[in-house]
Amino acid sequence: MPLLSRVATTLYVFGRELESAEHLARILRVHSEMSLDRSQPRPGRFWPAFLELAGWPATRSARREKAIGLALGDTAGPSLARSVEAARQAAQAVRPSLSTEVFEQVNLLYWRLRETGWEGGLYDHLHRVELTAQLIGGLIDDTMAHDEAWNFVRLGKFFARAAGVTRLMVRKGVELARAGDDAVAWSSVLRCCSSFEAYQIRRPAVTRPAVISFLLFDRACPRSAGFSVAESLLTVRRIDGAESGRPPHRALGQLAALFEYADPAEVVRSPASFGSRVDRLAGEVARALREAYFQPIELANSVMEGLSRQPQQQQQGVAGS
């Protein structure tokens, strides 16, 4: 039986917010470690640049403690606490669609963040969030029926992953352009996507062109944007079944084709231009998904975000959720 639009929307949000929480915890952990290296270029812009990457409006200055507090806390903008709370609220709303194991771990993650602070150790705090989110992802695959509910969770997960990785690569491609092939800086970018070891196995050296190409286009890396868009397309195909010509299929097919056939060398030269093209196609995907699956629900008006939109636009999307 096809899912109600309300249930489909909530399952999508559940997958999206879990992925967003894991991604934010990881990039905050890696950037916190990087900030201890005083050789970082333009140290006064380090934390403002991180906040923009995390989805906050541009700011001229921000110290480490303030940036960490904003990224972690229950604040008006995108934060770890808000993503986990949104995931838990979604899980409560669709409790019959989730396994007991999934729901228990989501609830545990929520209360762990509520009851324990990070002052005792930021690294351990963030690492536990990452591991718990990854555990939940494994439980979703291993304890839930691979039915329509599961597919909507995966759609939210992989489209959010594509968004996070594309935004990261577009911003880092511009931010680190002057750094050239700084192996330390680009290794940190790989670590922001849990892809350092996967990269080392497949590439001989850490260079700017190779990292950008790997994290955007490599189809064997489950953390790459290209892989995530392709998985989103496969998920929509499973949801629609024989109706493979529906608008979500066509829109995601066009976005997947962009990642499939883009010239990596051209993207390395102009990452912002590639990000703009992705944004345009992502907007078409957003409209197609909303009209096909989410239209009757008010939440659907803001359920989708562009893959590399500006922070102000991202913040509006989160607030609308």
C-alpha positions in Angstrom: 0.0 0.0 0.0 1.4 3.4 -1.0 2.5 5.6 2.0 0.5 8.6 3.0 2.2 11.8 2.0 2.5 12.8 5.7 4.4 9.6 6.5 6.6 9.8 3.4 7.6 13.3 4.3 8.4 12.5 7.9 10.4 9.4 6.9 12.4 11.6 4.4 13.0 14.2 7.1 14.1 11.5 9.5 16.8 10.2 7.1 17.9 13.7 6.2 18.3 15.0 9.8 20.2 11.9 10.9 22.7 12.4 8.0 22.9 16.1 8.7 23.8 15.4 12.4 26.5 12.9 11.5 28.0 15.3 8.8 28.0 18.3 11.2 29.5 16.3 14.0 32.3 15.1 11.7 33.2 18.4 10.1 33.2 20.1 13.5 35.5 17.5 14.9 37.9 17.7 12.0 37.9 21.5 12.0 38.4 21.6 15.8 41.5 19.5 15.3 42.7 21.7 12.4 42.3 24.8 14.5 45.0 23.6 16.9 47.5 23.9 14.1 48.6 27.6 14.2 50.1 27.3 10.7 46.6 27.4 9.2 46.3 30.3 6.7 44.1 33.3 7.6 43.4 32.2 11.2 41.0 35.0 11.7 38.7 33.6 9.0 38.9 30.0 10.1 35.9 29.7 12.4 33.7 32.2 10.4 34.4 30.0 7.3 33.4 26.9 9.3 30.1 28.5 10.3 29.3 29.3 6.7 30.1 25.8 5.7 27.8 24.5 8.5 24.9 26.7 7.2 25.2 29.9 9.2 25.0 33.4 7.6 28.4 34.9 6.9 30.1 36.7 9.8 33.3 38.7 10.0 34.6 37.1 13.2 33.9 34.2 15.5 36.1 32.6 18.1 36.4 28.9 18.6 34.2 28.7 21.7 31.4 30.7 20.0 31.5 28.7 16.8 31.5 25.4 18.7 28.6 26.6 20.8 26.6 27.6 17.8 27.2 24.4 16.0 26.4 22.2 19.0 23.7 24.1 20.8 19.9 24.3 20.7 20.1 27.6 18.7 18.1 29.4 16.1 20.3 28.2 13.3 21.5 24.8 12.0 23.1 22.8 14.9 23.8 19.3 16.1 21.1 19.6 18.8 18.5 20.8 16.3 19.2 18.0 13.8 19.1 15.3 16.4 15.9 16.7 18.0 14.2 16.9 14.5 15.2 13.3 13.8 13.7 12.2 17.1 10.5 14.1 16.5 10.2 12.5 13.1 10.9 9.0 14.6 8.2 9.5 17.1 5.7 10.5 14.4 6.4 7.4 12.3 7.1 5.0 15.2 5.2 2.0 13.6 7.4 2.3 10.5 10.7 1.9 12.4 12.2 -1.1 14.1 12.5 -1.0 17.9 16.3 -1.1 17.6 16.3 2.0 15.4 13.9 4.0 17.6 15.8 3.1 20.8 19.2 4.3 19.4 17.6 7.6 18.1 16.1 8.2 21.6 19.4 7.3 23.3 21.3 9.8 21.0 18.8 12.5 21.8 19.0 12.1 25.6 22.8 11.7 25.5 23.1 15.1 23.9 20.6 16.6 26.3 22.2 15.3 29.5 25.9 15.4 28.7 28.0 18.4 27.6 31.1 18.5 25.5 33.3 20.3 28.0 34.7 17.0 29.2 36.1 16.3 25.7 34.9 17.7 22.4 36.5 14.9 20.3 34.9 12.1 22.3 31.5 13.9 22.3 31.4 14.3 18.6 32.9 10.9 17.8 30.1 9.3 19.8 27.5 11.2 17.8 29.1 10.0 14.6 29.3 6.4 15.6 25.8 6.4 17.0 24.4 7.9 13.7 26.3 5.3 11.8 25.0 2.5 14.0 21.4 3.8 13.4 22.1 3.7 9.6 23.2 0.1 9.9 20.2 -0.8 12.0 17.9 0.9 9.4 19.4 -1.4 6.7 19.5 -4.6 8.8 16.3 -4.4 10.9 13.7 -2.7 8.7 11.9 -4.2 5.8 13.3 -2.9 2.6 9.9 -1.4 1.6 8.6 2.0 0.7 9.2 3.4 4.2 12.9 2.3 4.1 13.2 3.9 0.6 12.0 7.3 1.8 14.5 7.2 4.7 17.3 6.4 2.3 16.1 9.2 -0.1 16.5 11.7 2.7 19.8 10.3 3.8 21.5 10.2 0.4 20.2 13.5 -0.9 21.4 15.2 2.4 24.7 13.5 2.0 25.0 14.7 -1.6 24.2 18.2 -0.3 26.8 18.2 2.5 29.6 16.8 0.3 28.9 19.1 -2.6 28.7 22.2 -0.4 32.0 21.1 1.3 33.8 20.6 -2.0 32.6 23.8 -3.6 33.6 25.9 -0.5 36.9 24.1 0.0 37.7 24.2 -3.7 37.5 28.0 -3.5 38.9 28.4 0.0 42.0 26.3 -0.5 42.7 27.3 -4.1 45.8 29.3 -3.0 47.0 26.4 -0.9 47.5 24.3 -4.0 48.3 20.7 -3.3 48.6 21.1 0.5 48.5 17.4 1.6 47.5 18.2 5.2 44.7 20.5 4.2 43.2 18.2 1.6 43.7 15.2 3.9 41.5 17.0 6.4 38.8 17.5 3.7 38.9 13.7 3.1 38.5 13.1 6.8 35.4 15.5 6.8 33.8 12.8 4.6 35.2 9.7 6.3 37.0 8.9 3.1 40.8 9.2 3.8 41.5 5.5 3.8 39.2 4.8 0.9 41.1 7.5 -1.0 44.5 6.2 -0.1 43.7 2.8 -1.5 42.6 4.2 -4.9 44.9 7.2 -5.4 48.7 7.5 -5.1 49.0 11.0 -3.6 46.8 13.7 -1.9 46.4 16.6 -4.3 43.7 19.2 -4.9 42.5 17.9 -8.3 42.4 14.3 -7.1 40.5 15.0 -3.9 37.9 17.2 -5.6 37.4 14.6 -8.3 37.2 11.7 -5.8 34.7 13.3 -3.4 32.5 14.6 -6.2 32.5 11.9 -8.8 34.0 8.5 -7.6 31.2 5.9 -7.9 32.9 3.4 -5.6 33.1 5.8 -2.6 29.8 5.7 -0.6 30.6 9.2 0.7 31.0 10.9 -2.7 28.4 13.3 -4.0 28.1 11.4 -7.3 27.5 8.1 -5.5 24.9 9.7 -3.3 23.0 11.2 -6.2 23.0 7.9 -8.0 21.6 6.2 -4.9 18.9 8.8 -4.7 18.0 8.0 -8.3 17.9 4.3 -7.6 15.7 4.9 -4.6 13.2 6.9 -6.6 13.1 4.1 -9.2 12.2 1.6 -6.4 9.5 3.9 -5.0 7.9 4.5 -8.4 8.3 1.0 -9.7 7.0 0.7 -13.3 6.2 4.4 -13.4 9.9 5.2 -14.3 9.0 8.2 -16.4 7.7 10.3 -13.5 9.1 13.8 -12.8 11.3 12.8 -9.8 13.0 10.1 -11.9 13.6 12.5 -14.8 14.9 15.3 -12.5 17.2 13.1 -10.6 18.4 11.5 -13.8 19.5 14.9 -15.1 21.3 15.6 -11.8 23.0 12.2 -11.9 24.0 12.8 -15.5 25.7 16.1 -14.5 27.9 14.1 -12.0 28.4 11.3 -14.5 29.6 13.4 -17.4 31.1 16.6 -15.8 34.7 17.2 -16.7 36.6 16.9 -13.4 39.4 19.2 -14.7 36.9 22.0 -15.4 35.2 21.5 -12.0 38.7 21.9 -10.3 39.3 25.1 -12.2 35.9 26.5 -11.3 34.1 24.7 -8.4 31.7 27.6 -7.8 30.4 27.4 -11.4 29.8 23.6 -11.0 28.0 24.4 -7.7 25.7 26.8 -9.5 24.7 24.2 -12.1 24.1 21.6 -9.3 21.9 24.2 -7.5 19.7 24.7 -10.6 19.1 21.0 -11.1 18.7 20.4 -7.4 15.9 23.0 -7.4 14.1 21.0 -10.2 14.5 17.8 -8.1 13.0 19.6 -5.1 10.0 20.6 -7.1 9.5 17.2 -8.6 9.8 15.4 -5.2 7.5 17.9 -3.6 4.8 17.6 -6.2 5.0 13.8 -6.5 5.4 12.8 -2.8 5.0 15.7 -0.4 2.7 18.3 -1.9 -0.3 17.8 0.5 1.8 18.5 3.5 2.8 21.9 4.7 6.3 20.6 5.6 6.8 19.8 2.0 7.2 23.4 1.1 10.6 23.3 2.8 11.5 19.7 2.8 14.1 20.0 0.1 17.2 22.1 -0.1 19.7 22.8 -2.9 22.9 20.8 -2.9 25.2 23.8 -2.4 22.9 26.8 -1.7 24.1 29.9 0.2 23.9 29.7 4.0 20.9 32.1 4.3 18.8 29.9 2.0 19.8 26.8 3.9 18.8 28.3 7.2 15.4 29.2 5.8 14.9 25.6 4.8 15.8 24.3 8.2 13.6 26.7 9.9 10.7 25.7 7.7 11.2 22.1 8.7 
